[in-house]
Amino acid sequence: MNTPTQTLVLQTYAVDAAHSRAGFTVRHMGFSKVRGRFETFDGTVRMAPGDLSTLEAEATLQTASIATGDAKRNAHLRSPDFFEAETYPTLTFKSTGVRDVDGDRFTLVGDLTMHGITKTVELDGEYLGEGTDPWGGTRVAFEAETTVNRKEWGLNWNTVLEAGGLLVSEDVTIELEIQATLQQDDA
């Protein structure tokens, strides 16, 4: 427990995009899933060693880098029907707090800005550990997930199916697999 005179020293970790994934899953036609990811993103994680209650995170994803394995679908998702990537080139997240820390599990609360709209989201996360890489650097890893309703961010496009129901689910599960490298203090 920290006394009022103790100051926590937060360490900064840079997200290693080559060893991380910022993805999503959405239901298609009500029964199958389409998975995708953003290929270009960066971010930082800050926390005091061993203290998840101090966790802070922020990230920026490039909406034009969306990839679902289908070029036509990717183009549609970049269009004004969805992300409108030319007008809204980034999607951002900035944490505002952490709660419900239980061992390696936690809930990270923050502001998600997408399509020009900012809403509070809660990411259910797990700290996966820390290790030394072959070059002497320190790395940490996390996984986190949340489900959002895309219509709350103005992503409203859809088609009603002949048999009823919607072509694309309004609920989207955001899935993060993050590895980050400790940054050395410049002081």
Helices and strands as residue ranges (DSSP letters): E 11-15, G 17-19, E 21-28, E 32-38, E 41-48, E 51-62, G 63-65, E 66-67, H 71-78, E 90-102, E 105-114, E 117-132, E 138-149, G 150-153, E 168-182
